[in-house]
């Protein structure tokens, strides 16, 4: 019987999030049409992703997405024929329940794993309330997919999953329940509660066991001490916290025995003493030592390493310079975006990690974006009037020469929008908005306008806007200030030194718009090859684990730098 094609194309986000972003080789058994692998390759473009699929039609689809597809039965002992080895991750998305001998099959596949390799699997839960409800009515419906899939040969509960993995010598790093429609589970358990009490069963335990539809399991060949990273940001706009904290933390959480929490209003302190714990605090300024130090002391007592994330030139805020310096001294470590920033901060704190901005995932591009006539420019930045004002006359001169060719999308900067000499229909304005809307506006454009004047502050900025725009395939029209450090003129961007050169580039693109579009494709390739979170996730994890392993010495150094913290930190 032919299954609906969506069966082979669904992407399980919980499974996707558990495939480690530092994997070099991944084998997915039962890859279907390659949807999961395709989504993963947007996060980790350098991976060699191998799919295994028994059905020829979806396997053919997968071959257009993945690096290699093996057509065959997963339980065939000769399936890989020694052609696959040193695999970093074996993936089984709702596959083991379809096998005749799932544990024997998995045991053979474990021989493919590298020393640090992982198994990531999604397995249906036969204890789900809908299964129990049907059994109580004497029913076992046969369906095309789901818990009652007519092709299932094996059934599992959480206990039997744990037992099976442990018998293979694997250490389970995580077993995550996938729960949907919890209210239905609660209603079912409430109806059963009198009988549960008669059987001596705890209703809450029954609820916990019958709520998950599936379990996502991460297991490896060796135990790993758990690392938890908490992130806290109250910076406006919220997109700054999204890019600098939440996305890198999400990448980190793809690694085994690693978890994350992110908060923007308040935070709760974890008390688990068996975990390595990092607290990332985005750009705080300790103006009030009494209250600020109490927070630091609470975190120290709870076993955290406190790391401040800082991404701007601290010399810019001269009126609060003492408070900023106090902030740097009063934490265990600082993480920054550039080596230039690191050198400014090291005199106040020697523990500085450099992690450039990066994209968590490449976006999927619309195939018809380039079908329109002309080019649309994007400008979305805070506090840039001093950067664009010297350029506006030459920019407008070009816009007036071809008002039907050029259009503009502007976010936040109303003065820039008003200064553009374009008909109302050729420009749009969006006030300060959320990160998703910011990216959505950007995705509809062809060119990112990135002006920066030659100032010490601008030289310390990061190239985040270029990375974001490049990931969407926008041509980067950028000043040589700052951007010349990471972009190659004429290859990954078109750089300008003055207004005349800016106008020259625009005129050239008006005459040959395909040049801009080609430059956008090259910018996307630059992001794909150099600016992904996957490229630095292993280094981030190593730095955090190293800091946590030196907690005692770092506490001593911190209290020596700021003796005021010692008053109650050890209470």
GUPAMI-109656 format. One record per residue (C-alpha): residue in one letter; chain; x, y, z. Coordinates in steps of 0.25 Angstrom, whole numbers, always signed. Each point is the difference from the previous one (the first is absolute). Last residue first. Layout:
   residu   chaine       x       y       z
        A        A       X       Y       Z
...
***
This chain:
   residu   chaine       x       y       z
        X        A    +112    +129    +212
        X        A     +11      -1     -10
        X        A      -4     +11      -8
        X        A      -4      +9     +12
        X        A     +12      +9      +2
        X        A      +9      -5     -11
        X        A      -7      +8     -11
        X        A      +6     +13      +6
        X        A     +14      -6      -2
        X        A      -2      +3     -15
        X        A     +13      -5      -8
        X        A      +4     -10     +11
        X        A     -14      -5      +1
        X        A      +0      -2     -15
        X        A     +14      -7      +0
        X        A      -5     -10     +12
        X        A     -13      -3      -7
        X        A      +8      -3     -13
        X        A      +9      -9      +7
        X        A     -12      -8      +6
        X        A      -8      +0     -13
        X        A     +11      -5      -8
        X        A      -8     -12      -6
        X        A     -12     +10      -3
        X        A     +10      +9      -8
        X        A      +5     -12      -8
        X        A     -14      -5      -3
        X        A      -4     +14      -5
        X        A     +12      +1      -9
        X        A      -2     -14      -5
        X        A     -15      +2      -3
        X        A      +3     +13      -8
        X        A     +11      -7      -8
        X        A      -9     -11      -4
        X        A     -11     +10      -4
        X        A      +9      +9      -8
        X        A      -2      -5     -15
        X        A     -14      -5      +3
        X        A      -4     +14      +4
        X        A      +2      +3     -15
        X        A      +9     +12      -6
        X        A     +11      -6      -8
        X        A      -5     -10     -11
        X        A     -15      +3      +0
        X        A      +2     +15      +3
        X        A     +10      +1     -12
        X        A      -9      -8      -9
        X        A     -11     +10      +3
        X        A      +9     +12      -3
        X        A      +3      -7     -13
        X        A     -15      -2      -4
        X        A      -2     +15      +4
        X        A     +12      +4     -10
        X        A      -7      -8     -11
        X        A     -13      +8      +3
        X        A      +8     +13      +0
        X        A      +7      -3     -13
        X        A     -14      -5      -6
        X        A      -4     +15      +1
        X        A      +9      +4     -11
        X        A      -3     +15      -4
        X        A      -6      +3     +14
        X        A     +11      -8      +6
        X        A     +10      +9      -6
        X        A      -7     +12      +4
        X        A      -1      -5     +14
        X        A     +15      -3      +1
        X        A      +3     +14      -6
        X        A      -9      +7     +10
        X        A      +7      -7     +12
        X        A     +14      +4      -6
        X        A      -4     +15      +0
        X        A      -6      -1     +14
        X        A     +14      -5      +6
        X        A      +7     -12      +3
        X        A      -9     -11      -6
        X        A      +0     -15      +1
        X        A      -8      -9      -9
        X        A      -1     -14      +7
        X        A      +4     -14      +0
        X        A      +9      +0     -13
        X        A      +1     +15      -5
        X        A      +6      +4     +13
        X        A      +3     -11     +10
        X        A      -7      +0     +13
        X        A      +5      -3     +14
        X        A      +9     +11      +4
        X        A      -4      +9     -12
        X        A     -14      +1      +8
        X        A      +5      +9     +11
        X        A      +1     +12      -8
        X        A      +0      -4     -15
        X        A     -14      +5      -1
        X        A     -10     -10      -4
        X        A      -9      -4     -12
        X        A      -2     -15      +3
        X        A      -8      -7     -10
        X        A     -11      -8      +6
        X        A      +0     -15      +0
        X        A      -8      -2     +13
        X        A     +12      -4      +8
        X        A      +7     +12      -6
        X        A     -10      +9      +7
        X        A      +2      -6     +14
        X        A     +15      -1      -2
        X        A      +1     +14      -4
        X        A      -9      +5     +11
        X        A      +9      -8     +10
        X        A     +13      +6      -4
        X        A      +4      +4     +14
        X        A      +3     +14      +5
        X        A     +14      +5      +5
        X        A      +4      +8     -12
        X        A     -14      +7      +1
        X        A      +4      +5     +14
        X        A     +14      +5      -5
        X        A      -7      +8     -11
        X        A      +1      -1     -15
        X        A     -15      +1      -4
        X        A      -8     -13      -2
        X        A     -10      -2     -11
        X        A      -6     -14      -2
        X        A     -11      +0     -11
        X        A      -4     -15      -2
        X        A      -4      -3     -15
        X        A     -11      -9      -6
        X        A     -12      +1      +9
        X        A     -11      -8      +5
        X        A      +8      -8     +10
        X        A      +3     +13      +7
        X        A     -14      +2      +4
        X        A      -2     -14      +5
        X        A     +13      +1      +8
        X        A      -5     +13      +7
        X        A     -13      -7      +2
        X        A      +6     -12      +7
        X        A      +9      +9      +8
        X        A     -11      +8      +6
        X        A      -3     +14      -5
        X        A      +5     +15      +1
        X        A      -9      +7     -10
        X        A      -2      -5     -14
        X        A      +1      +9     -12
        X        A      -2      -2     -15
        X        A      +6      +6     -12
        X        A      -4      +0     -15
        X        A     -15      +3      +1
        X        A      +3     +13      +8
        X        A      +9      +5     -12
        X        A     +15      +0      +3
        X        A      +9     +11      +6
        X        A      +4      -7     +13
        X        A      +1     +10     +11
        X        A     -14      -4      +6
        X        A      +5     -15      +1
        X        A     +13      +5      +6
        X        A      -7      +8     +10
        X        A     -10     -11      +4
        X        A     +12     -10      +3
        X        A      -7     -12      +6
        X        A      +0      -9     -12
        X        A      +1      +5     -14
        X        A      -3      -8     -13
        X        A      +4      +8     -13
        X        A      -3      +0     -14
        X        A      +9      +2     -13
        X        A      -4      -2     -14
        X        A     -12      +9      -2
        X        A      +7     +11      +7
        X        A     +12      -1     -10
        X        A      +8     +14      +0
        X        A      -7      +4     +13
        X        A      +5     -12      +7
        X        A     +14      +3      -5
        X        A      +0     +15      +5
        X        A      -7      -5     +13
        X        A     +12      -9      +4
        X        A     +10     +12      -4
        X        A      -8      +9      +9
        X        A      -2     -10     +11
        X        A     +15      -4      +2
        X        A      +4     +10     +11
        X        A     -13      -3      +8
        X        A      +2     -15      +0
        X        A     +10      -2     +11
        X        A      -4     +11      +9
        X        A     -15      -4      -1
        X        A      +4     -15      +4
        X        A      -6      -1     +14
        X        A      -7     -13      -2
        X        A      +0      -8     -13
        X        A      -9      -5     -11
        X        A      +3      +3     -14
        X        A      -4      -9     -12
        X        A      +1      +3     -14
        X        A      -9      -5     -11
        X        A      +5      -2     -14
        X        A      -7      +2     -14
        X        A     -10      -9      -7
        X        A      -6     -11      +8
        X        A      +3     -15      -2
        X        A     +11      -1     +10
        X        A      -8      -4     +12
        X        A      -7     -11      -8
        X        A      +8     -12      +6
        X        A      -2      +5     +15
        X        A     +12      -3      +8
        X        A      +1     -10     +11
        X        A      +7      +7     +12
        X        A     +14      -5      +4
        X        A      +0      -4     +14
        X        A      +6      +4     +13
        X        A      +7     +12      -6
        X        A     +13      +5      +6
        X        A      +6     +12      +8
        X        A     +14      -2      +3
        X        A      +4      -7     +13
        X        A     +12      +5      +8
        X        A      +2      -5     +14
        X        A      +6      +9     +11
        X        A      +5      -4     +13
        X        A     +11     +10      +3
        X        A     -10     +10      +7
        X        A      +2     +15      +1
        X        A     +12      +1      -9
        X        A      -6     -10      -9
        X        A     -12      +9      -4
        X        A      +7      +8     -11
        X        A      +7     -12      -6
        X        A     -13      -8      -1
        X        A      -7     +11      -7
        X        A     +11      +0     -11
        X        A      -1     -15      +0
        X        A     -14      +1      -4
        X        A     -14      -5      +4
        X        A      +2      +0     +15
        X        A      -2     -10     +12
        X        A      +4      +4     +14
        X        A      +5      -8     +12
        X        A      -2      -2     +15
        X        A      -8     +12      +3
        X        A      +3     +13      +8
        X        A     +12      +5      -8
        X        A      -8      +2     -13
        X        A     -12      +7      +8
        X        A      +9      +9      +8
        X        A      +6      +5     -13
        X        A     -14      +3      -6
        X        A      -3      +7     +13
        X        A     +12      +9      +0
        X        A      -3      +3     -15
        X        A     -14      +5      +3
        X        A      +2     +14      -6
        X        A     +10      -5     -10
        X        A     -10      -9      -7
        X        A      +8      -1     -14
        X        A     +12      -6      +7
        X        A      -7     -14      +2
        X        A      +0      -2     -15
        X        A     -11     -10      -3
        X        A      -3     -15      +1
        X        A      +0      -4     +15
        X        A      -5     -14      +5
        X        A      +3      -1     +15
        X        A      +4     -13      +5
        X        A      -4      -5     +14
        X        A      +5     -14      +4
        X        A     -11      -6      +8
        X        A      +1      -8     +13
        X        A     -12      +4      +7
        X        A      +8      +9     +10
        X        A      +7      +7     -12
        X        A     -14      +3      -6
        X        A      -5      +6     +13
        X        A     +13      +8      +2
        X        A      -2      +6     -14
        X        A     -14      +4      +3
        X        A      +4      +6     +13
        X        A     +11      +7      -7
        X        A     -10      +7      -9
        X        A      -9      +5     +12
        X        A     +12      +6      +8
        X        A      +8      +4     -12
        X        A     -10      +9      -7
        X        A      +5      +4     -14
        X        A      +4     -14      -3
        X        A      -2      +1     -15
        X        A      -6     -13      -7
        X        A      +3      -3     -14
        X        A      -6     -14      -2
        X        A      +1      -9     +12
        X        A      +5     -14      -3
        X        A      -1      -9     +12
        X        A      +8     -13      -1
        X        A      -3     -13      +8
        X        A      +8     -13      +1
        X        A     -10     -10      +6
        X        A      +0      -9     +12
        X        A      -3     +11     +10
        X        A     -14      +2      -6
        X        A      -6     +13      +6
        X        A      -4      +8     -12
        X        A      -2     +15      +2
        X        A     -13      +6      -6
        X        A      +1     +11      -9
        X        A      -9     +12      -3
        X        A      -5      +8     -12
        X        A      +8      -4     -12
        X        A      +3     -15      +2
        X        A      +7     -11      -7
        X        A      +3     -14      +5
        X        A     +10     -10      -6
        X        A      +4     -14      +0
        X        A     +12      -8      -2
        X        A      +2     -15      +2
        X        A      +2      -3     -15
        X        A      +2     +12      -9
        X        A     -12      +7      -7
        X        A      -2      +9     +13
        X        A     +12      +8      -5
        X        A      -7      +4     -13
        X        A     -12      +4      +8
        X        A     +10      +8      +9
        X        A      +6      +7     -12
        X        A     -14      +3      -5
        X        A      -5      +5     +14
        X        A     +12      +9      +4
        X        A      +6      +9     -11
        X        A     -11      -1     -10
        X        A     -12      -1      +8
        X        A      +5     +10     +11
        X        A      +2     +11     -11
        X        A     -13      -3      -6
        X        A      -7      +4     +13
        X        A      +2     +15      -4
        X        A      +3      +3     +11
        X        A      +9      -8     +10
        X        A      -6      -7     +11
        X        A      +8     -13      -2
        X        A      +2     -12      +9
        X        A      +6     -13      -5
        X        A      +2     -13      +8
        X        A      +9     -11      -5
        X        A      -1     -14      +6
        X        A     +12     -10      -2
        X        A      -2     -14      +4
        X        A     +12      -9      +3
        X        A      +2      -9     -12
        X        A      -1     -16      +0
        X        A      +6      -8     -11
        X        A      -6      -7     -13
        X        A     -11     +10      -2
        X        A     -15      +1      +1
        X        A     -10     +11      -3
        X        A     -15      -5      +0
        X        A     -12      +7      -5
        X        A     -12      -6      +6
        X        A     -14      +0      -6
        X        A     -15      +2      +2
        X        A      +4      +4     +15
        X        A     -12      +2      +9
        X        A      -2     -14      +5
        X        A     +12      -2      +8
        X        A      +0     +14      +7
        X        A     -15      -1      +2
        X        A      +1     -14      +6
        X        A     +11      +5     +10
        X        A      -9     +12      +4
        X        A     -12     -10      +2
        X        A      +9      -9     +10
        X        A      -4     -14      -2
        X        A      -4      -9     +12
        X        A     -10      -8      -9
        X        A     -12      +6      +8
        X        A      +6     +14      -1
        X        A      +1      -2     -15
        X        A     -15      -5      -1
        X        A      -4     +13      +7
        X        A      +9      +9      -9
        X        A      -5      -6     -14
        X        A      -9     +11      -4
        X        A     +11     +10      +5
        X        A     +11      -7      -8
        X        A      -8      +2     -13
        X        A      -3     +15      +3
        X        A     +15      +2      +3
        X        A      +4      -7     -13
        X        A     -10      +8      -8
        X        A      +5     +13      +6
        X        A     +14      -4      -4
        X        A      -3      +2     -14
        X        A     +14      -3      -5
        X        A     +12      -6      +8
        X        A     +13      -3      -6
        X        A      +8      -6     +12
        X        A     +15      +2      +0
        X        A     +10     -11      +3
        X        A     +14      +6      +2
        X        A     +14      -4      +2
        X        A      -3     -15      -1
        X        A     +13      -8      +2
        X        A      +1     -11     -10
        X        A      +5     -14      +3
        X        A     -10      -7      -9
        X        A      -7      -5     +12
        X        A      -1     +15      +5
        X        A      -8      +3     -13
        X        A     -10     -11      +1
        X        A      -3      +3     +15
        X        A      -2     +14      -2
        X        A      -9      -2     -12
        X        A      -7     -11      +8
        X        A      -3      +9     +12
        X        A      -5     +12      -9
        X        A     -10     -10      -7
        X        A      +3      -7     -13
        X        A      -8      -7     -11
        X        A      +6      -9     -11
        X        A      -6      -4     -14
        X        A      -6     +13      -5
        X        A      -5      +0     -14
        X        A     -15      +2      +3
        X        A      +4     +14      +7
        X        A      -9      +0     +13
        X        A     +10     +10      +7
        X        A      +1      +9     -12
        X        A      -2      -4     -15
        X        A      -9      -7     -10
        X        A      -9      -5     +10
        X        A      -5     -13      +6
        X        A      -9      +2     +12
        X        A      +3      -9     +13
        X        A     -13      -1      +7
        X        A      -5      -7     +12
        X        A      -6     +12      +7
        X        A     +10      +0     +11
        X        A     +10      -2     -11
        X        A      -4     +12      -7
        X        A      +1      +9     +12
        X        A     +14      -6      +3
        X        A      +5      +3     -14
        X        A      -5     +14      +1
        X        A      +6      +2     +14
        X        A     +14      -2      -6
        X        A      +7     -13      +7
        X        A      +4      -5     -14
        X        A      +9     +12      -1
        X        A      +6      +3     -14
        X        A     +15      +0      -2
        X        A      +8     +12      -5
        X        A     +15      -3      -1
        X        A     +13      +7      +1
        X        A     +13     -10      +2
        X        A     +13      +7      +2
        X        A     +14      -1      -4
        X        A     +12      +5      +9
        X        A      +9     -13      -4
        X        A      -6      +1     -14
        X        A     -12      -9      -3
        X        A      -1     -10     -11
        X        A      +1     -12      +9
        X        A     -13      +6      +7
        X        A      -7      -5     -13
        X        A      +1     -14      +4
        X        A      -6      +2     +14
        X        A     -11      +9      -6
        X        A      -4     -12      -9
        X        A      +0     -10     +12
        X        A      -8     +10      +8
        X        A     -11      +2     -10
        X        A      -2     -15      -4
        X        A     -12      +0      -9
        X        A      +1     +15      -3
        X        A     -12     +10      -1
        X        A      +1      +4     +14
        X        A     +14      +4      -1
        X        A      -3     +10     -11
        X        A      -8     +12      +6
        X        A     +12      +9      -3
        X        A     +13      -8      +1
        X        A     +12      +9      -1
        X        A     +15      -5      +2
        X        A      +9     +11      +3
        X        A     +15      +2      -1
        X        A      +3     -11     -10
        X        A     +15      -5      -1
        X        A      -4     -10     -10
        X        A      -8      -2     -13
        X        A      +5      -8     -12
        X        A      +2     -13      +8
        X        A     -11      -7      -7
        X        A     -11     +10      +5
        X        A     -12      -9      -2
        X        A      +7     -13      +2
        X        A      -7      -4     +13
        X        A     -13      +3      -7
        X        A      -9      +6     +12
        X        A      -1     +14      -6
        X        A      -6      -6     -13
        X        A      +6      +7     -12
        X        A      +2     +12      -8
        X        A     +12      +8      +4
        X        A      -1     +15      -2
        X        A     +12      +9      +0
        X        A      +2     +15      +2
        X        A     -14      +3      +3
        X        A     -11      +9      -8
        X        A      -1      -6     -14
        X        A      +3     -14      +5
        X        A     -12      +2     +10
        X        A     -10      +1     -11
        X        A      +6     -13      -6
        X        A      -1      -7     +13
        X        A     -15      +5      +1
        X        A      -3      -8     -12
        X        A      +9     -12      +2
        X        A      -5      -4     +14
        X        A     +10      -7      +9
        X        A      +7     +13      +4
        X        A     +14      +3      +6
        X        A      +5     +14      +0
        X        A     +14      +5      +1
        X        A      +3     +15      +4
        X        A     +14      +5      -2
        X        A      +0     +12      +9
        X        A      +6     +13      -5
        X        A     -14      +7      -1
        X        A      -3      -1     +15
        X        A     -13      +7      +3
        X        A      -6      +0     -15
        X        A      +6     -14      +0
        X        A      -9      -4     +11
        X        A     -13      +4      -7
        X        A      +4      -8     -12
        X        A      +3     -12      +8
        X        A     -13      +1      +7
        X        A      -7      +1     -13
        X        A      +7     -10      -8
        X        A     -11      -7      -7
        X        A      -1     -11     +10
        X        A     +13      -1      +8
        X        A      -3     -14      +7
        X        A     +14      -1      +6
        X        A      +7     +14      +0
        X        A     +15      -1      +0
        X        A      +7     +13      +4
        X        A     +15      +3      -3
        X        A      +7     +13      +5
        X        A      -9      +2     +12
        X        A      +3     +14      +7
        X        A     -15      +4      +0
        X        A      -4     -13      +8
        X        A     -13      -6      -4
        X        A      -9      +3     +11
        X        A      -7     +12      -6
        X        A      -4      -8     -12
        X        A      -7     -11      +9
        X        A      -8     +11      +8
        X        A      -4      +7     -13
        X        A      -5     -13      -7
        X        A      +0      +3     -15
        X        A     -11      -6      -8
        X        A      +3      -4     -14
        X        A      -1     -15      -1
        X        A     -14      -1      +6
        X        A      -4     +12      -8
        X        A      +1      -8     -12
        X        A     -13      -8      +5
        X        A      +3     -14      +0
        X        A      -2     -10     -11
        X        A      -5     -14      +4
***
